[in-house]
Amino acid sequence: MDDKRKQDESIEKDTWVPKNLLREMKSFADNEGKQMVGFMRSAIRNVVNTDDLSTAPEQEEDNRGWTLPARLTELLEAAAEATGKTPAQLMAACVSHSLEIVLLEEEAKRSAAKSKLDQLKQGDD
């Protein structure tokens, strides 16, 4: 009788718990466990590294605001009046334009280096 009962229990266990569910539960537990470990590590770092916390607000203040020299501010205001754009719009346009120039220059350098490499490869053949 005990053998029959064990067989019935094993059949019941297999039928009501799909294997995919078990895999999903294990995956969820692994992910949540890793996340919890990460939270705990960061909490411990915050408690242990109190020196970092005291310097962090100073760094944030430096990153939040910056000023232009007086001469550049005057030029920016004059250009804003002349164009009818706000100083923020002008600065955004200038930064965007400058970034495009930098990207184009870097692409030109990369293509020149690639062509030089191709020439060296052809010279070896």
Secondary structure as the mmCIF struct_conf table of DSSP 4:
data_model
#
loop_
_struct_conf.conf_type_id
_struct_conf.id
_struct_conf.beg_label_comp_id
_struct_conf.beg_label_asym_id
_struct_conf.beg_label_seq_id
_struct_conf.end_label_comp_id
_struct_conf.end_label_asym_id
_struct_conf.end_label_seq_id
HELX_RH_AL_P HELX_RH_AL_P1 ASP A 2 TRP A 16
BEND BEND1 VAL A 17 VAL A 17
HELX_RH_AL_P HELX_RH_AL_P2 LYS A 19 VAL A 48
HELX_RH_AL_P HELX_RH_AL_P3 THR A 50 ARG A 64
HELX_RH_AL_P HELX_RH_AL_P4 ALA A 70 THR A 83
BEND BEND2 GLY A 84 GLY A 84
HELX_RH_AL_P HELX_RH_AL_P5 PRO A 87 ASP A 124
#
